[in-house]
Amino acid sequence: MSPETPWTRSPMRASPSPTLPYDCLASLHFTKGNIFSLTITKDFIFTGSSSSKIHAWKLPDCAEMGYIRAPSGEIRAMLAYDKLLFTTHGDCSVRAWEISPIQKFRLKKITTLPRRSFFSFPRKNIIKVSISCLAYNIKEKLLFTGSMNQTVSVWRISEKRCVESFIAHEGCVNAIVINEEDDGCVFTCSSDGTLKIWRRVFRESSHILITVLSFQQTPINALALSTSPSFCFLYSGSSNGTINFWEKEENSGRYNHAGFLHGHHFAVLCLVTIGDLILSGSDDATIRIWRREGDNSLHSSLAVIDGHHGPVKCLSASVMESDECVGGLLVCSASLDQTLKVWRVKVKCDRVKDNT
């Protein structure tokens, strides 16, 4: 690492689980504040923090690739897809970046949203407020942003304009996910304790509310989808430490509450699904890994990763490339203990790749 970097290598320890061994491949401590956001591509890890810098790391060894300064305050959320990176900033804006090839890392800014001249409705309807979450519809090339003022906004990146903004909840919008594999429905959750499903009106820019899911009156912090041609499961992480999940009926399209996962002692802050695995990060400083058995609602707890010393704020995961049958998962986690960690979780590849 360069002498000027605010990151330091921290001690690593192997913490094998009886049922699912895992190893810490890299551990970095950020000395300039908290890490608020994390996303990964095939080659890079990107982190956003209370500083105004976007840091990049090479996977899987966390070799430092550099940073981009965006002098607009803390970076609370980020999302990467292919060669695109979206980041939110303390000035209530979203920036879109193009990721350069791996040989010579750099980020090229595509646009900053909102832009004064690109609203398709009166600008007086837009309130400047912090953006809390992001989701990207790959097929439609639409970026969804959720805000602390209860609204969801939809941006058409190719035209660099906002095409819709609507009040979605009675509290802060904490997470958004999109079911692109099936019907394109948009799922939002909030501190008001509700989970809502929205559908885009055909050939229009507006979304309509389909249903409201509410099983426990506690703030919902995180969402994740697990889909295949034959099933769809929706997971939500709550402030009481519970992960609720719903299963979609094949014929009616209705989501029925199918159960909940207990294990965390405090609030669930982030969720990731990959294949039949569910990963959860919590205020109790642990990461839990769960497996859904086939396409039914039975789940088993596979491992508890306890390498952090503060709330696990962000998670990302991908399948590791390996010549062996057991390659496993590459899991990246960021905590309010100011550390970024990369884990290798050994799991049979066919169990991971079946449903991806």
C-alpha positions in Angstrom: 0.0 0.0 0.0 1.1 3.6 -0.6 2.3 5.6 2.4 -0.5 8.1 1.9 -3.3 5.5 2.0 -5.8 5.7 4.9 -6.1 1.9 4.9 -3.9 -0.5 6.9 -3.7 -4.3 6.8 -5.2 -5.8 9.9 -4.5 -9.3 11.4 -6.4 -12.2 9.9 -7.6 -15.4 11.5 -9.1 -18.6 10.2 -12.3 -19.4 11.9 -13.4 -22.8 10.6 -17.1 -23.7 11.1 -17.9 -27.3 11.8 -20.2 -27.5 8.8 -18.8 -25.0 6.4 -15.1 -24.0 6.7 -14.2 -20.4 5.8 -11.0 -18.4 5.7 -10.3 -14.6 5.8 -8.3 -13.8 2.6 -7.8 -10.1 3.4 -8.6 -7.6 6.2 -8.2 -3.8 5.8 -8.7 -1.1 8.4 -9.9 2.3 7.3 -8.4 5.0 9.5 -10.5 8.0 8.2 -14.0 7.0 9.3 -16.7 4.5 8.7 -17.3 2.3 5.6 -20.9 2.9 4.6 -21.2 1.1 1.2 -19.7 -1.8 -0.7 -20.1 -3.4 -4.1 -18.2 -5.8 -6.3 -17.7 -6.7 -9.9 -15.8 -9.6 -11.4 -12.5 -7.9 -10.9 -12.9 -5.1 -8.3 -14.2 -4.2 -4.8 -15.5 -0.7 -4.5 -16.1 1.0 -1.1 -17.7 4.3 -0.1 -17.2 5.9 3.3 -17.7 9.0 5.4 -14.9 10.5 3.4 -15.6 11.7 -0.2 -13.5 9.0 -1.9 -14.4 5.9 -3.8 -11.7 3.3 -3.2 -11.1 0.3 -5.5 -9.4 -3.0 -4.7 -8.4 -6.0 -6.8 -10.2 -9.3 -6.1 -9.5 -11.5 -4.4 -6.3 -10.3 -2.6 -7.5 -6.7 -2.0 -4.5 -5.2 -3.8 -5.1 -1.4 -3.8 -6.0 -0.1 -7.2 -6.5 3.6 -6.3 -9.4 6.0 -5.6 -11.5 8.7 -7.1 -12.3 11.8 -5.1 -15.9 13.0 -5.4 -16.0 16.1 -3.2 -19.6 15.9 -2.2 -19.7 14.3 1.2 -20.2 10.7 2.4 -21.0 7.9 0.1 -24.0 6.0 1.6 -24.9 3.6 -1.2 -23.2 2.1 -4.3 -24.1 -0.4 -7.0 -22.1 -2.0 -9.8 -23.2 -3.7 -12.9 -20.9 -4.8 -15.7 -18.9 -1.6 -16.5 -21.2 0.7 -14.7 -20.9 2.0 -11.1 -23.6 4.1 -9.4 -22.8 6.0 -6.2 -24.8 8.3 -3.9 -23.3 11.4 -2.3 -23.8 13.7 0.6 -25.0 16.5 -1.7 -28.1 14.3 -2.4 -26.9 13.4 -5.9 -26.2 10.2 -7.7 -23.2 9.8 -9.9 -22.8 7.2 -12.7 -19.3 6.0 -13.6 -17.8 3.9 -16.4 -15.3 1.3 -15.0 -12.1 1.1 -17.1 -10.5 -2.2 -18.1 -8.6 -4.0 -15.3 -5.1 -3.4 -16.7 -5.3 0.3 -16.0 -7.9 1.2 -13.4 -9.8 4.4 -13.6 -13.4 5.7 -13.3 -14.9 8.0 -15.9 -17.9 10.0 -14.7 -20.8 9.6 -17.1 -23.3 12.0 -15.4 -24.5 13.5 -12.1 -28.1 13.2 -11.2 -30.3 15.2 -10.8 -29.4 17.6 -13.7 -31.4 20.8 -13.8 -32.5 20.4 -17.4 -33.5 16.8 -17.5 -36.7 16.5 -15.4 -39.8 15.4 -17.2 -42.0 17.0 -14.6 -41.8 20.3 -12.7 -38.6 20.6 -10.7 -40.6 22.0 -7.7 -41.8 18.4 -7.1 -38.2 17.3 -6.4 -37.1 17.7 -2.8 -33.3 17.5 -2.1 -32.9 14.7 0.4 -30.4 12.0 1.2 -30.5 8.9 -1.0 -30.5 5.7 1.1 -30.5 2.8 -1.5 -30.1 1.9 -5.2 -31.4 -0.7 -7.6 -30.8 -1.1 -11.4 -33.2 -2.6 -13.9 -30.8 -4.0 -16.5 -33.4 -4.8 -19.2 -35.0 -1.3 -19.0 -31.8 0.5 -18.1 -33.6 2.3 -15.3 -32.0 3.3 -12.0 -34.2 3.3 -8.9 -33.3 5.4 -5.9 -34.9 5.3 -2.4 -34.7 8.3 -0.2 -35.0 9.2 3.5 -38.1 11.4 2.6 -40.1 8.2 1.8 -39.9 8.5 -1.9 -38.7 6.4 -4.8 -37.3 8.0 -7.9 -36.8 6.4 -11.3 -34.0 7.6 -13.6 -33.4 6.8 -17.3 -29.7 6.8 -17.5 -29.5 7.0 -21.3 -31.4 10.3 -21.2 -29.9 11.4 -17.9 -33.3 12.4 -16.5 -35.8 11.5 -13.8 -38.9 9.9 -15.3 -40.9 9.3 -12.1 -40.9 10.1 -8.4 -43.5 8.8 -6.0 -44.1 8.5 -2.2 -43.6 4.8 -1.4 -43.7 4.6 2.4 -44.4 6.4 5.6 -40.7 6.1 6.6 -37.3 6.0 5.1 -36.9 3.7 2.1 -34.2 1.3 3.2 -33.9 -1.1 0.3 -35.1 -1.8 -3.3 -34.8 -5.0 -5.3 -36.2 -5.8 -8.8 -37.5 -9.2 -10.0 -36.0 -9.1 -13.6 -36.1 -12.8 -14.0 -39.9 -12.9 -13.9 -42.4 -10.0 -14.0 -40.2 -7.0 -13.4 -41.9 -6.1 -10.1 -40.1 -3.7 -7.8 -39.9 -4.4 -4.0 -39.3 -1.7 -1.4 -39.0 -1.8 2.3 -39.0 0.8 5.0 -38.5 1.9 8.6 -42.3 1.9 8.7 -42.3 -1.9 9.0 -43.8 -2.6 5.6 -42.7 -4.3 2.4 -44.4 -3.1 -0.8 -44.6 -4.6 -4.3 -44.9 -2.2 -7.3 -45.5 -2.9 -11.0 -44.7 -0.7 -13.9 -47.7 0.3 -16.0 -47.2 -1.1 -19.5 -45.8 1.4 -22.0 -45.8 4.1 -19.2 -43.3 5.4 -16.8 -45.5 5.1 -13.7 -45.6 2.4 -11.1 -48.7 1.2 -9.2 -48.9 -0.5 -5.8 -49.7 -4.2 -6.1 -49.7 -5.3 -2.5 -48.3 -4.6 1.0 -46.6 -7.3 3.0 -46.3 -6.8 6.7 -45.7 -9.7 9.1 -44.1 -7.9 12.1 -44.4 -4.3 13.1 -40.6 -3.6 13.1 -38.4 -1.6 10.8 -37.2 -3.6 7.7 -33.6 -2.8 6.7 -32.7 -5.1 3.9 -34.2 -7.1 1.0 -33.0 -9.9 -1.3 -34.6 -12.1 -4.0 -33.8 -15.7 -4.9 -35.3 -16.7 -8.2 -35.4 -19.4 -10.9 -37.8 -20.4 -13.6 -39.7 -22.6 -11.1 -39.8 -20.5 -7.9 -39.3 -17.0 -6.3 -38.4 -16.3 -2.7 -38.3 -12.9 -1.2 -36.3 -12.3 2.0 -36.4 -9.3 4.4 -34.1 -8.4 7.3 -35.7 -6.7 10.3 -34.5 -4.6 13.2 -35.6 -7.4 15.7 -33.0 -9.8 14.2 -35.5 -11.8 12.2 -35.3 -12.7 8.5 -38.8 -13.2 7.1 -39.3 -14.8 3.7 -42.2 -15.1 1.3 -42.8 -17.6 -1.5 -44.5 -16.6 -4.7 -47.5 -18.7 -5.9 -46.9 -19.9 -9.4 -50.5 -19.5 -10.6 -51.7 -16.4 -8.8 -48.4 -14.5 -8.4 -49.3 -13.8 -4.8 -46.6 -13.8 -2.2 -47.3 -15.9 0.9 -45.4 -15.7 4.1 -43.5 -19.0 4.3 -41.5 -18.6 7.5 -38.6 -16.8 9.2 -34.9 -17.4 10.1 -33.8 -16.9 13.6 -30.1 -16.6 14.7 -29.1 -13.0 14.9 -29.3 -11.3 18.3 -29.8 -7.8 16.9 -30.9 -6.0 13.8 -30.3 -7.5 10.3 -28.6 -4.8 8.3 -27.9 -6.4 4.9 -28.9 -9.5 2.9 -27.4 -11.2 -0.2 -28.6 -14.3 -2.0 -26.6 -16.4 -4.4 -28.0 -19.7 -5.7 -29.7 -21.5 -2.8 -27.6 -19.6 -0.2 -28.7 -16.6 1.9 -26.1 -14.4 3.6 -27.0 -11.9 6.3 -25.1 -9.3 8.2 -26.2 -7.9 11.5 -25.8 -5.4 14.2 -24.5 -8.3 16.4 -21.2 -8.1 14.3 -21.8 -11.6 12.7 -22.4 -12.9 9.2 -24.7 -15.9 8.9 -25.0 -18.2 6.0 -28.2 -20.1 5.4 -29.2 -22.7 2.8 -32.7 -23.3 1.3 -33.3 -26.9 0.7 -34.4 -27.3 -2.9 -37.4 -25.2 -4.0 -39.2 -25.5 -0.6 -39.3 -23.3 2.5 -37.0 -25.5 4.6 -33.7 -23.7 5.5 -30.6 -24.7 7.4 -28.0 -22.6 9.1 -24.5 -23.4 7.6 -22.1 -21.1 9.3 -21.6 -18.0 11.5 -18.7 -15.8 10.6 -17.6 -13.7 13.6 -14.5 -11.8 12.4 -15.9 -8.3 12.8 -16.1 -6.2 16.0 -18.9 -3.9 15.0 -22.2 -4.0 13.1 -21.9 -5.6 9.6 -23.2 -2.8 7.4 -22.6 -4.2 3.9 -22.2 -7.6 2.1 -21.5 -8.7 -1.4 -20.8 -12.2 -2.7 -19.8 -14.0 -5.9 -18.9 -17.6 -6.9 -15.1 -18.2 -6.9 -13.6 -19.6 -10.1 -11.9 -22.9 -9.3 -10.6 -25.9 -11.1 -11.7 -28.0 -8.1 -15.2 -29.2 -7.3 -15.1 -27.2 -4.1 -14.3 -23.7 -5.0 -16.8 -21.8 -3.0 -18.0 -18.3 -2.4 -16.0 -15.0 -2.2 -17.7 -12.9 0.4 -16.9 -9.2 1.0 -18.1 -7.5 4.2 -17.7 -4.0 5.6 -18.4 -3.1 9.2 -18.8 -0.1 11.4 -15.6 -1.3 13.1 -14.0 0.4 10.1 -12.8 -2.8 8.5 -13.2 -4.4 5.1 -12.8 -8.2 5.0 -12.8 -10.7 2.2 -13.7 -14.3 3.0 -13.5 -17.6 1.1 -16.4 -19.8 2.1 -15.9 -23.4 1.0 -19.1 -24.8 -0.5 -19.7 -27.2 -3.4 -20.0 -25.2 -6.6 -23.0 -27.1 -8.0 -25.0 -26.1 -4.9 -24.2 -22.5 -5.6 -24.7 -22.4 -9.4 -27.9 -24.4 -9.7 -30.2 -21.4 -9.4 -28.0 -18.5 -10.6 
